[in-house]
């Protein structure tokens, strides 16, 4: 066969491989992992590097990821990007993660909790999430930084970290097939999502929880992941690419005042700013900058 003909044949083969239907290629699954909503985490002392039993929280979160990945792999080949999405974003036990996982850690990420998610993924999964700031009957409820950010709205609807992540997934056209967290998060997320949902605990107060045994939750997550993967086709959506309005209320007035230096940013009141963006992607990127590098 002439070299030119061979080269054209190889190029055609590679092009066809990148456009295979999902059922003929490995699934691509994106997993964002927070800690507050992880099974076995029942106090605020467990979610930070200097806290009592933080090591247990890391292990529980790692085991939840492995339970989900293992269940999906039982259905067929799959590729996984796991984004560490809590605190300094280096919480999972890398060497103990399933070998099929590519693990992304570190907090210097332009898109924070959703770093790496793009339209090439077949589905997204959110593990260990929590309810938004001010939610009654929720465990460690907050939005992003907790102390800095009080409330966030997209197009007039208040959102938390889970809903913000879901909006980015919607922008990419990627369905969220599974989400887990405390019972308040599950109830809140269910209002806007058709994902499989797993409750890991019930708040006894803002800082205490009645949490299910990690093994019980891992079994439920595995079952929910199996159901979620089976529903990918029905949950798939057209990318949501329209403009959005982001409103953020800060804990201190100085933050709002300083952010008006950004062209197009308007100060709504002493602690609140608002801006119109061409897309959710642009809004989310600036939002991450606003709360991580606040004045």
C-alpha positions in Angstrom: 0.0 0.0 0.0 1.4 3.5 -0.9 2.5 5.6 2.1 0.0 8.3 1.3 -2.9 5.8 1.2 -1.7 4.2 4.4 -1.5 7.6 6.1 -5.0 8.6 5.0 -6.4 5.2 6.2 -4.8 5.7 9.6 -6.1 9.3 9.9 -9.6 8.1 9.1 -9.3 5.4 11.7 -8.2 7.8 14.4 -11.0 10.3 13.5 -13.6 7.6 13.7 -12.4 6.4 17.1 -12.8 9.8 18.6 -16.5 9.9 17.4 -17.6 6.5 18.6 -21.0 6.3 20.3 -20.7 6.1 24.1 -21.7 2.4 24.1 -18.7 1.6 21.9 -16.0 3.5 23.8 -15.1 3.8 27.5 -17.4 6.1 29.4 -15.8 9.3 30.6 -16.9 10.2 34.1 -16.1 13.3 36.1 -16.3 13.2 39.9 -16.1 16.2 42.2 -15.4 15.3 45.9 -16.2 17.6 48.8 -15.9 16.4 52.5 -18.6 17.9 54.6 -21.2 15.5 53.2 -19.1 12.4 53.4 -20.3 9.5 55.4 -18.8 9.2 58.9 -18.0 13.0 59.1 -20.0 14.3 62.0 -18.2 17.3 63.4 -16.3 20.3 62.0 -13.1 19.0 63.5 -13.0 16.2 60.9 -12.9 18.5 57.8 -9.5 20.3 58.2 -5.9 19.3 58.2 -5.3 20.1 61.9 -8.6 18.7 63.2 -9.3 15.5 65.2 -10.0 12.5 62.9 -9.3 14.3 59.7 -7.5 11.2 58.6 -10.7 9.2 59.0 -12.6 11.7 56.8 -9.9 11.4 54.1 -10.2 7.6 54.2 -14.1 7.7 54.1 -14.1 10.0 51.1 -11.5 7.9 49.3 -13.6 4.8 49.9 -16.7 6.5 48.6 -15.0 7.4 45.4 -13.7 3.8 45.0 -17.2 2.4 45.6 -18.7 4.5 42.8 -15.8 3.8 40.4 -15.9 0.0 41.1 -19.7 -0.1 40.5 -19.4 1.7 37.2 -16.5 -0.5 36.0 -18.6 -3.5 36.6 -20.9 -2.3 33.8 -18.0 -1.9 31.4 -14.8 0.2 30.6 -14.7 3.7 31.9 -12.3 6.6 32.4 -12.4 8.8 35.5 -11.2 12.3 36.4 -11.6 12.9 40.1 -11.4 16.5 41.2 -10.6 17.1 44.9 -13.0 20.0 45.7 -12.6 20.7 49.5 -10.5 23.2 51.3 -6.9 23.1 50.0 -8.1 20.4 47.6 -5.6 17.7 48.6 -7.7 15.5 50.8 -8.1 12.1 49.1 -5.6 9.3 49.7 -4.0 9.2 46.2 -2.3 5.8 46.6 -5.5 4.2 47.8 -7.7 5.4 44.9 -8.7 2.9 42.2 -5.9 2.7 39.6 -8.4 3.7 36.9 -8.7 7.2 38.4 -6.8 10.3 37.3 -6.7 12.4 40.4 -6.6 16.2 40.3 -5.6 18.1 43.4 -4.5 21.5 44.5 -6.5 24.7 45.1 -4.9 27.0 42.4 -7.5 26.1 39.8 -9.4 28.7 37.8 -12.6 26.7 37.9 -12.2 25.4 41.5 -14.6 22.6 42.3 -15.4 22.0 38.7 -11.9 22.2 37.3 -11.4 19.9 34.3 -15.1 19.3 33.5 -15.7 19.7 29.8 -18.1 18.5 27.1 -16.1 15.3 26.4 -17.5 13.7 29.6 -20.5 11.5 29.5 -21.6 12.2 33.1 -20.7 14.1 36.3 -21.0 12.9 39.9 -20.8 15.1 43.1 -19.8 13.3 46.3 -19.8 14.6 49.9 -21.6 17.9 49.1 -23.5 20.1 51.6 -26.4 22.6 51.6 -26.0 26.2 50.9 -25.4 29.0 53.4 -28.3 29.6 55.8 -30.2 26.3 55.1 -32.1 25.2 58.3 -31.5 21.7 59.5 -28.3 21.3 57.5 -24.9 20.1 58.6 -22.0 22.6 58.1 -24.1 24.5 55.6 -22.1 27.2 53.8 -21.4 28.5 50.3 -17.8 28.3 49.0 -15.7 30.2 51.6 -18.2 30.2 54.4 -17.0 33.4 56.2 -16.5 35.5 53.1 -19.5 34.6 51.0 -23.0 34.8 52.5 -25.3 34.1 49.6 -25.1 33.5 45.8 -27.8 33.9 43.1 -27.9 33.0 39.5 -30.6 34.8 37.5 -32.4 35.6 40.8 -32.4 32.0 42.2 -30.3 31.3 45.2 -27.7 28.5 44.7 -25.2 26.6 46.6 -22.0 24.8 45.6 -24.0 21.8 44.2 -26.2 24.0 42.0 -23.3 26.0 40.8 -21.6 22.8 39.8 -24.7 21.6 38.1 -24.9 24.9 36.1 -21.4 24.3 34.8 -22.3 20.7 33.9 -25.3 22.0 32.1 -23.2 24.5 30.2 -21.1 21.6 29.0 -24.1 19.5 28.2 -23.0 16.9 30.8 -25.7 15.3 32.9 -25.2 15.0 36.7 -26.2 11.4 37.4 -25.4 11.1 41.1 -25.0 13.4 44.1 -24.5 12.7 47.8 -24.4 14.7 51.0 -26.4 15.3 54.2 -30.2 15.0 54.0 -30.6 18.8 53.7 -28.4 18.9 50.7 -30.2 16.0 49.1 -33.6 17.7 49.6 -32.2 21.0 48.2 -30.5 19.5 45.2 -33.5 17.4 44.3 -35.5 20.6 43.6 -33.5 21.3 40.5 -31.9 17.9 39.6 -33.0 14.5 38.3 -29.8 12.8 39.5 -29.7 9.8 41.7 -29.3 11.1 45.3 -27.8 9.4 48.4 -28.2 10.9 51.9 -25.2 10.2 54.1 -26.4 11.8 57.4 -29.0 14.0 59.1 -28.0 17.2 60.9 -28.4 17.2 64.7 -27.3 20.8 64.5 -25.1 23.0 62.3 -22.0 21.3 63.8 -23.2 17.8 64.7 -24.7 15.0 62.7 -26.3 11.6 62.9 -24.3 9.9 60.2 -24.8 6.5 58.6 -22.0 3.9 58.7 -19.5 4.5 55.9 -20.0 0.9 54.6 -23.7 1.4 54.3 -23.3 4.6 52.4 -20.7 3.1 50.1 -23.1 0.3 49.2 -25.9 2.8 48.5 -23.5 4.9 46.4 -22.5 1.9 44.4 -26.1 1.0 43.7 -27.0 4.6 42.8 -24.0 4.9 40.5 -25.2 1.8 38.6 -28.6 3.3 38.2 -27.2 6.6 37.2 -25.0 5.2 34.5 -28.0 3.3 33.1 -29.9 6.7 32.9 -27.2 8.7 31.1 -29.0 8.7 27.8 -32.3 10.0 29.4 -30.5 12.6 31.5 -28.3 14.0 28.7 -29.1 17.6 27.9 -28.4 20.3 25.3 -25.6 22.6 26.4 -27.0 25.7 28.2 -25.0 28.5 26.7 -27.1 31.6 27.4 -26.1 34.7 29.4 -26.5 34.7 33.2 -26.6 37.3 36.0 -24.5 36.5 39.0 -25.2 38.1 42.4 -23.0 37.6 45.4 -23.5 38.8 49.0 -20.4 39.2 51.1 -20.0 39.1 54.8 -18.1 42.4 54.9 -19.0 45.7 53.0 -15.4 46.2 51.9 -15.5 43.2 49.6 -18.4 44.6 47.6 -16.9 48.0 47.4 -13.6 46.8 46.1 -15.1 44.5 43.4 -16.8 47.5 41.7 -13.3 48.1 40.2 -14.2 45.3 37.8 -15.8 46.7 34.6 -19.5 45.9 34.6 -19.7 45.0 38.3 -22.5 46.8 40.1 -22.9 47.3 43.8 -26.5 46.4 44.8 -26.2 47.3 48.5 -23.4 47.6 51.1 -22.5 43.9 50.9 -23.8 42.7 47.5 -22.6 42.9 43.9 -24.1 41.8 40.7 -22.9 41.4 37.1 -24.2 40.1 33.8 -22.1 37.5 31.9 -22.2 36.1 28.4 -22.2 32.5 29.9 -22.2 30.5 33.1 -18.6 29.5 32.4 -17.5 33.2 32.5 -19.6 33.8 35.6 -18.2 30.8 37.5 -14.6 31.7 36.7 -14.9 35.2 38.0 -16.9 33.9 41.0 -14.0 31.6 41.9 -11.6 34.6 41.7 -14.0 36.7 43.9 -14.1 34.3 46.8 -10.6 32.9 46.7 -8.8 36.2 46.3 -11.2 38.6 48.0 -10.1 42.0 49.1 
